[in-house]
């Protein structure tokens, strides 16, 4: 896979903020729900709320990232390869799941009610949009788990690919995504030309 030039600093910050929140959401879910069937009481309730609020924050950041990329698109390869197109598709799937998972989680807690209610979060099932197809809590939960583990698998592949770039291919793909790092031009061995809205790197 070809390395990409460094995106804007705002994109980098939003990327890592999303990564931290997704990790918190997964850890909260594993502790509150996945390993134990109930989250109604005591400590597990706090982990469930951590999962819920982190998920809503991930959803809001996802929309923020989409809006930001509309005004500040990432540089793209002038002659994208088949692998780079596959990577772009994987990124799109990640974005889709990052939106669908918390939305489905919102539907799940709205349909289940009871102790799964989240203070400050209204019921999405009250919207006319889904009134005709109101899901059951069990069905929504099963879909939520499936989507979440699919997202986790894609993110694991994403991390492995970044590590392969850094340690095996020894390019700047990972380094350019680290907060506080200045953009580094791809090395001659990369052999890839890039363009952006403001400049071109060859």
N, C-alpha and C positions, 0 to 999 in steps of 0.2 A: 504494500500500500504506500502511496506517495505521501510524504509529509505535507502539511499545510502550513502556510505562513500564520503568524500570530494574529488572532482576531483582536478586536478592540478590548481595552481594559475593562469596560463595562460588561462585555460578553464573558470575559474570564471570571469576573467577580460573580456574575449571575450563575455561571456554570458551577463554581465551587460551592456557592450557597445552596444551590439545588442539590448537589451531591451530598452535602452534610445533612440537609433536611430529609432526603430520601433515606439515608442511613438511619437517622433517628426514627423515621416512620416505620422502617422494617424492624428495628430493635424493639420499639414499643409494641408492635404487633406480635412479635414472637413471644415477648414476655407476658403480654396481657391476654392474648387469645389463642395463639397457635399451640403453645405447649400446655395450656390449661384451658378448658372449655368455657369458663366464665370469667367475666371481667367486672362483675358488679361491686365487689367489695374491696375495701382497703387499698393496699399498695397496687394491686392490679388495675384498679380504676385509674390511678394516676398514669400508669404506663399506657393504658388505652387512650386517655386524653392526649398524652404526648404523641401517640400515633395519629390521632385524628387531627390535631392542630398542625402537626408537621405536614400531614397530607394536604390540608387546605393551603398551607403556605407554599408547598410545592406546586399546587395548581395555579396559584396566583403568580408565582415566579415563571411558570411555563408560559402564561399569556404575556408576561412582561418580556420574556426572552423573544417570543415571536414578534411582538411589536418592535422591539429594539433591532432585531435582525432585518425587519422590513426597511428600517431607516439606515441601518448600518450592516449591510450584508457581509458575510464572510468572504474572503478571497477564494476564488475558484481556479482550478487548473485550466490552462488554456486548451490542453488536449487531454481530457480526462480518460483514464484507462478503465477497463472493465471492473477492476478491483475498486477503484475510486468511486465508481457508480454504485457498486455494492455497498460500500461504506456509507455513501449518502443515503441509500435506501434504509440501512440500519439506523442511521441517525433520525430519519423521518419516523420510523417505527417506534423509536424510543420516545420521541416527542409525542406521538399519538398515545402511547401507553401512559406517559407521565400525565397526560390530561385525563384519559379514560379511567385510570386506577382510582384517583381521588374522587372523581365524579361518581363512579360506581360505589365507592365507599360511602359517599354522602347519601346515595340512594339506599344503601344497605342500612345505615343507622336510622334513616327516616322510616324505612319500612319495618324495621325491627322494634324501634321504640324502646321502652323500658329503660334498663340501665345503659343501653347503647346510645342514649341521647347525649348530645354534646352541647354544653352551655354556650349560648351565643350563636349557635348554628341552627337556622330554621330548617323546616322539613321540606325537602325538595319534592316529595311526593304530592305536595299541595299545589304544585304548578299544573296548569291545564295541559302543558306539553306532554305529560306522562299519565294524565288522569285515566285515559282509556286503556293504558297498558300498565297498570300499577303492579309492580313486581312483589313477590313475597320476600320476606326477610331472608329465608333460607336460600332461595334461588339467587338473590342478589349477592349474598355472602359467598356462595360457591363461585360465581363469576368473578367476584372481587379477588378471591384467592388465586384463581387461575390466571387472571390478568397480572396480578402482582408477581407471581413466580415467573411468568413470561418476561416481565420487565426485568426482574432480577437476573435471569439468564442472559438477556441482551446486554445488561450492564457489566456482567462478568466478562463476556466476550469483548466488550468495549475496553475494559481495564486491561485485559490480556493483550489486546492489540496495541494499546498505548505502551505497555511494557516491552513488547517485541520491538516496536519502533525505537524505543530508548536504548535498550540493552543489546539487541541483535543487529538491527539496521543502523543504529547509532546516528539517527537524524534528530532534528530539533522539534519533532511533533509534540512530544510531552513537555519539553523545556519551555516551549512557547506558550503553553497553557498554564504555567505556574504563575500565581499572583506575584507581582513585583518584578518579574523578569522582563528585560527589554527584548524586543523582537530580534531573532537571530536569522540571518539569511540561510536558506537551505544550502548544504555543502555541494561541491561539484559532483560528488558521487550520486547525489539524488537524481540529477539529470532531468529535473522537472521545471517547467516554466509556469509562473503564476501571474495572475492579473488581479487587480482590485479596482475599486471605483476611483481611487486617488492616485495609485501608482502601480507600476509593474516591476516585478522582480524576475530577472532572467539569469 
